[in-house]
Amino acid sequence: MQHLTDISLAAVVLGLGNIVGKLGLPKKLIPLCNIVISLALVFLEDEGPWSAKILEGIILGLTASGLYSGMKNVTEHIKKNK
């Protein structure tokens, strides 16, 4: 069940990162912002050692960044081929 929660958190981080980007953060800094948001969300949980939380936060942030990049590439490809 923890994996489902992690996937949901990645989607939340993706959404929050997009909101921060629309508020004026340069696009190159959004992946770093995703990692910071992920670390904050993971540290709100009460269980587990710090080292595991840091690793989980980094993985969630990078996952959210990869989802964003993948969606962006697919939409650009679709627009290009129309």
C-alpha positions as CSV (number, residue, x, y, z in Angstrom):
1,M,0.0,0.0,0.0
2,Q,3.0,2.3,0.6
3,H,3.7,2.3,-3.2
4,L,0.3,3.7,-4.0
5,T,0.9,6.5,-1.5
6,D,4.3,7.2,-3.1
7,I,2.7,7.4,-6.6
8,S,0.1,9.8,-5.3
9,L,2.7,12.0,-3.6
10,A,4.6,12.2,-6.9
11,A,1.5,13.5,-8.6
12,V,1.0,16.0,-5.8
13,V,4.6,17.2,-6.1
14,L,4.2,17.5,-9.9
15,G,1.1,19.7,-9.4
16,L,2.8,21.9,-6.7
17,G,5.9,22.3,-8.9
18,N,3.8,23.4,-11.8
19,I,2.0,25.9,-9.6
20,V,5.3,27.3,-8.4
21,G,6.5,27.5,-12.0
22,K,3.4,29.5,-13.0
23,L,4.1,31.9,-10.1
24,G,7.4,32.9,-11.7
25,L,10.1,30.3,-10.8
26,P,12.4,29.8,-13.7
27,K,11.7,26.5,-15.5
28,K,15.3,25.3,-14.9
29,L,14.7,25.4,-11.1
30,I,11.5,23.4,-11.1
31,P,13.2,20.0,-10.7
32,L,15.1,21.4,-7.7
33,C,11.8,22.8,-6.4
34,N,10.2,19.3,-6.8
35,I,12.9,17.7,-4.7
36,V,12.5,20.3,-2.0
37,I,8.7,19.9,-1.9
38,S,9.1,16.1,-1.9
39,L,11.6,16.3,1.0
40,A,9.1,18.5,3.0
41,L,6.2,16.1,2.4
42,V,8.2,13.0,3.3
43,F,9.5,14.6,6.5
44,L,5.9,15.3,7.6
45,E,5.5,11.6,8.0
46,D,6.4,10.4,11.5
47,E,7.9,7.0,10.7
48,G,11.2,5.9,9.4
49,P,14.9,6.9,9.7
50,W,16.1,10.2,8.3
51,S,18.3,8.5,5.7
52,A,15.3,6.7,4.3
53,K,13.2,9.9,4.2
54,I,16.0,11.8,2.4
55,L,16.3,9.1,-0.2
56,E,12.5,8.8,-0.6
57,G,12.2,12.6,-1.0
58,I,14.9,12.7,-3.7
59,I,13.3,9.8,-5.6
60,L,9.8,11.4,-5.4
61,G,11.2,14.7,-6.6
62,L,13.0,13.1,-9.5
63,T,10.0,11.1,-10.4
64,A,7.8,14.2,-10.5
65,S,10.4,15.9,-12.7
66,G,10.5,12.9,-15.1
67,L,6.7,12.8,-15.3
68,Y,6.7,16.5,-16.2
69,S,9.5,16.1,-18.8
70,G,7.8,13.1,-20.4
71,M,4.4,14.8,-20.7
72,K,6.1,17.9,-22.2
73,N,7.9,15.8,-24.8
74,V,4.8,13.9,-25.8
75,T,2.7,17.0,-26.2
76,E,5.5,18.7,-28.2
77,H,5.7,15.6,-30.5
78,I,2.0,15.6,-31.0
79,K,1.9,19.3,-31.8
80,K,4.9,18.9,-34.2
81,N,3.2,16.0,-36.1
82,K,-0.1,17.8,-36.7
